[in-house]
Amino acid sequence: MATPLVAVEHRTEPQDERTALTKEAFQRDFFNNLFYILGKFPTLATKNDYYQALAFVVRDRMLQRWISTAAAYTKQGSRTVAYFSAEFLMGPHLGNNLVNLGIHDEVRKAVTELGLDFNELLLEEDEPGLGNGGLGRLAACFIESLATLQIPSLGYGIRYEFGIFHQEIVDGWQTERTDKWLRFGNPWEIPRPEWAVHVKLGGYTEPYRDEFYRHRVRWVPDRLVAAVPYDTPILGYHTNTANTLRLWKAEAPESFDFAVFNRGDYYGAVMQKVSSENLSKVLYPNDEQLQGKELRLSQQYFFVSASLQDMFRILKIQKIPVERFHEKFAAQLNDTHPAIAVAELMRLLIDENVVPWEQAWDITRRTFAYTNHTLLPEALECWPLPLFAKLLPRHLEIIFEINARFLDEVRIRFYGDEERIARMSLIDERGERYVRMAHLACVGSHAINGVAELHSELLKQDVLRDFYELWPTRFGNKTNGVTPRRWMALSNPRLTKLVSSHIGDEWITDLSQLRRLEPLAEDAGFRQQWLDVKRACKCDFAAVALKKTGITIDPDSLFDVQVKRIHEYKRQHLNILHVVALYHRLRSNPNVDITPRTFIFGGKAAPGYHIAKLIIKLITSVGDVVNRDPAVRDRLKVVFLPNFNVKNGQRIYPAADLSEQVSTAGKEASGTGNMKFSMNGALTIGTMDGANIEIREEVGAENFFLFGLTTPEVGALKASGYNPANYLDGELKEVVELIRSGFFSRGDAELFRPLIDGLVHHDPYLVFADFDSYSKAQQQVSAAYQDRDHWARMSILNSARSGKFSSDRTIREYCDDIWKAPAVPIRLLTQEDVKV
Ligand code: 4GP
C-alpha cells in the first residue's frame, strides 16, 4: 500500500490521480512534471527545473481547492472582499503553500529521499517582489488571512514585469539591478486572456442623447489598452479555501493595432504595442517624487478600471443586478493609489449602466472603504489638473461634480467657513491646481481607517481633521497584523516545533493562544530550550551573512537588527551614530567591558533618495573600519545585508535578539516588522510611535526598551524652534567630529558632509534630540543581555504576548466593522462533481 504523505485527520477529502498525497504519487508526479512540463531529464535538469517540477506538484494539489472555492462562491453569489492594492509583496509561494496545505515536512522528506536538497530548491524561487515595503507586504498578509478565515475575497493589483529593484552593494554604495522575476516563468499563475478587458485612456468627452432620448456622455479615448488577468491561488492554512490574487498585465488590444497595420505603418503598430505594455512594466519605488508621472497615474487607473470591469463581469455571471454592486462587493482601497476607483465606479454606473447619479453615488460610497498608511505630507498623492484632464477627461468631469455636491454639504454644515471649504475641496486651488486623491478616497468611502491607534488618532487630529469633523463616525482604527503562517510556522520551524510541543498547534490560527507560554517563562528547562532555538537561528543567519557579505559574526553576540526601507524618519542614522559611539568608547578604552554586539542592517533606499543612499554608505563605511580594527577584538560587528526582501526577512527575524524601531514619534504609521520580531522572541528598543505603543502595552513595559520624545513633545520642541546644534556636546559631538573628519571615508571629509550638515543645521527628524535617551536605553539593553536567564524570560514573554499582532485579528475586525463579510466554508469537489 502507498505510504500517505500526511497523517493529519483533516485530509480525508476526495483525491484523484493528481491530487493524491502519498509519497509514491508525489514522486511520480515530480518526474512527470520534469519530463512533460519542463521537457528535461535529470542529467540536464537545473536546480530551477527541479524547483518548478516541485512547484507544479504542489500546484496540482491546490487546484482542486481553487476550483471548489470558485464553484462555491459562484453558486452562492457570496459577498466578496475586493482588496485593491497597487502592491502585493508576496514573497516566495512554494514554502508557504506547503505549510498551508499541511504537507511541508512530508514533502521535504520525499524530496530529500530523491537525493535533492529541499532548502536549495526553495531558494530557487524568484520572489514576486511586487511591492515596496510595508503597505505591499500588509496586502500579502491580509489576503493570506482572508483565505485562512475562509472569507471570499479577491486581491486586485498589477502584474509588474519588474518588481522592486534588486539591491547590490558596490564599494559600500547601493546600486540597483532590475528584478527579472519572470525570467524562468512563474508556475503559480494562470493567465486568463478570455477575461481580458479594455481600458481607455486620453481623448475627449461629448454629450449625446441615447435611443430613449436620455442625456448621456460618451468618452472618446485616444488609446485603448488590453488588461489581461493573471490569477494566483491564495491558500488558507489547513482549510479548503483557495482565493484568488488577480494581477493585470497590460497588452496592446489586437483590434486597435489593426487600423495602423492597414495603413501599412508596421513600426507604428509595434511601437503602440510596446507603449501599451509599458503600463505594467515596472513598480515605482516609493519615496520617489511621483507627482506628475503620467505613467504612474496610468498604472493606477489601468488596474482599477480593469478590476471594476471584472467585478461587473462577475455580477453578470451570478445574475446580480448592478444596483446591488455594493451588496456583492466590499472594496478596500489600500492607500490612495487606487482612489481613482471612486470616479471609475461612478463612470461605469452612470455612463455604461445608466444608473442615476444619486443612486450611483450611494452604491459607490457603500462599496468603498479607505485605509491610510502614512502621515508624511510628501506621500499624499496629488495629480496636476492638466495631466489628469489629458489622461482621464471623463473622470475629471465626474470629480468636479462629486466635488460640487460635496462642497454644498460642507457649506451647509459650516456656513460661511470658506477657508474650510478650500481646505476640503477635492481640487487644490492654491497656485497650480491639483486633484487631491486622499480627499477623493475620503469622500467616496463609508469607512476610513489608520493602521495603529496613534496613527488613527493623528489622522483625526491632523491630516484628515476636517473630514473627521464632518463625518466622525466614518473614522476608525485597524491596527495592522502579520500572518503567523509565514512569519513563524514557515520561517521559524524550530520555534514552531518547540511551542507546539508544549501548547499544541492551535496558536497557528489563534495566536492569542501563545499566552499559554507565559507560565513556561518560569521553567528553567524551557528557557534553555528557547535559548537553544534562538542560538540555532543565529547560527543559520551567521552562515547567510558570511556568504553574502564575507563578514564572520559571532552567534553568541547580541544580534541588534534594523531591517526596513531606508528613510530619514526611520532613523537608521540614529542607530549608526550609536554604533560609532560604542566604537569610540572602545577605542578610548580598549579594555572597557562591553556586551559584544552584531549590528545588522538591511533595507533599500529609493533610487533617487540621495540622503538615504548616503546613510547606507555611512553604515557600510563604519562597518569596514570597525570590523577590521584589531582593538575591537570582534566585540562589535556591523553587517549590511544586501537586498532585504521577504526571503531574507524570513531568515533575519528568527535570529534577532533586539529589534530597532526607532522612528521619530508620530511618523511611522504602524510598522509590521516590529511585530515579526516580537513574535519571534526579539525585544524591542523603540519610540512611542506606531504600533510600538501597542506592542509595549501587550508585552509589558518591563519587557520593552523605551526611549525618546513622544509625539506631543516632538510637536512642542519643533514649535519652540528646534536647534539641533544645542544637542551637540559630549559623546555625540565626538561621534559627529569623527565622521566629519573623514575617519570612516579614507580621509575624505566631504563624503558625509550632506548628511552631517543636514543633521547639525536642520535635523527634521530629531536625531540629535533623541540621541542621549537612545544611548541610555542601549546601555540598559547591554546590561539586560548579560543576564541570559532574565533575557530568555523577557524574550518568551514577548512572543507569548504577541497574539494581538496576527493579521487574522486585523482581518476579523475589518470583516466585522467594515466589510460585513461572513465566512464561507468550502467542501472539496472532485472532477466528477464539477462536471455536473
Ligand atoms: C507603510 C507605513 O510606513 C508603515 O508604518 C505601515 O506599517 C505599513 O504602511 C502598513 O500599513 N506605508 C507604506 C507606504 O508602505 O508606501 O506609504
Boltz pocket constraint, residues with backbone or C-beta under 6 A from the ligand:
constraints:
  - pocket:
      binder: B
      contacts: [[A, 132], [A, 133], [A, 134], [A, 135], [A, 136], [A, 138], [A, 286], [A, 335], [A, 372], [A, 373], [A, 374], [A, 379], [A, 451], [A, 480], [A, 667], [A, 668], [A, 669], [A, 670], [A, 671], [A, 672], [A, 690]]
      max_distance: 6.0
